[in-house]
Each structure stands twice: as C-alpha cells, then as structure tokens.
C-alpha cells in the first residue's frame, strides 16, 4: 500500500445497523478478526517494549496519536521504531521475559468461536515477533496472524520494518479482511478491536465490535456497531445463539417424537 492510498482512507461513520442486527451478524460470523494490543491482551506491545528499552513515554505518545486517528499509522510506526533503537537480541529478551497478559474472557471467547467452526484471526499493527507466541498460546495457527515484522541486519541491528505488510499502513486491516473474504469466501466477517485502525476495517467487515475494556476511544465508542467493555458480554451474545439453537433442536426432536407416536 502506497502513501497515496493511505492518504485516501476515508473517515469511518456510524453504520445503520441496529444493536440486534449487529448481534445477529456476530453470531453468524464465519470469521472473526481480533486486534491484539488493548484487545486480546491488556497492554500495547510496542509501548511495553519501548519501556523495556527506556523510551516508554516518547513512544506511548505516538501510539496514542495513531490509535486515536490523529497521526497516520505508517508515520507513527516508523517514528516509534526509530526512537526505540531495538536490536534482535533486545527483542528476543523482551518477548522471553515479558509475556503479555490476556484480557479476561478472551481465551474462552476464542475457544467458543472455534468450537462453533468460526475461523479466528489476529490482525494487528503490532509485530509478529510478539504476536506469534500469543497465537501459539491460543492454539491458533501462525498463518492466522496478520501483523508487521521488525527487520534486523546481520549484526542484529534495527534496519526497518516490512513495508509490504498491509498492516503497516492505514486501512491495512480492511485490506487484510478483503483478502480473507476473497480467498475463503466468508459470507460474514466480524472485526473486534479498540482503535481507529480497527474501525477502518468496516467495511469490508460486516460488523465491528468496539472493545473498551482496556482503552476507551471516543471515535470508536461512537461508531461501533456493538460497544462492549467486557468480553463476557460478547460471550453472552454467542451463548444466546447457542441456547436458541438448542431450543430449536429440542422442539424439532419433540415434534418428531410426537409425530412418530401418532403414526
């Protein structure tokens, strides 16, 4: 994605979907894409890594600007990494010694989605070096992770990031979802996240669940199809669908039994 295409990303607006329609869309989703930082986990991985390197305050300001939509994501990403001065060794040490904490309820939710046959993806502006271990802990194939990759030179020095990744650019999450729909033919796709870059993914996502359990961003709160602050609320939406399905199956079984008895 070029700088020109990044500049062309349109501001997101509130959809016409009612809450009940949004709940139904989520229940029927064939694929659910989760943001990672401040959604699947309780922290912003880049900020935590920056703090580990001693430049936390400077990087956190840029992260907030990117998440609130005040700064182009690609520019914020480049600026943050340039400030940090990471090395391959320091990144490996950080990942090994600072495992991220999952947001309460998200592990159960992902298990429930997969049990229903829903494909779960992690789509993040964070880095594969930090997110692959999370996918492993969630029993998600690494092929279901779409994120950025920090690049290092032969001596382990920072040399940039993979600019071919869609998620390195504004609108990148929308591009990932469009790609998934094209490749897999998903009729209904949901996006779950806390930031402006997640909101940008609807469309092509059919429904956007704004998550405010860690960070509450006014634009996201105002424009989400569903707004939740606890994954237990999303779990309840899934459980409603399961209960309705079980009730329908029980009714059908009872009718079959009654019909057999009459015959």
Secondary structure, DSSP 8 states (H G I E B T S, - for coil): --HHHHHT-------S--HHHHHHHHHT-SEEEE-TBTTTBSS-HHHHHHHHTT-HHHHHHHHHHHHTTSS-HHHHHHHHHHHH--BHHHHHHHHHH----B-TTHHHHHHHHHHTT-EEEEEEEEEHHHHHHHHHHTT--GGGEEEE-EEE-TTSBEEEE-TTSGGGSTTHHHHHHHHHHHHH--S-EEEEESSHHHHTTTTTSSEEEEE-SS---HHHHHH-SEEESSHHHHHHHHHHHHHHHHHHHHHHHHHHHHHHHH-
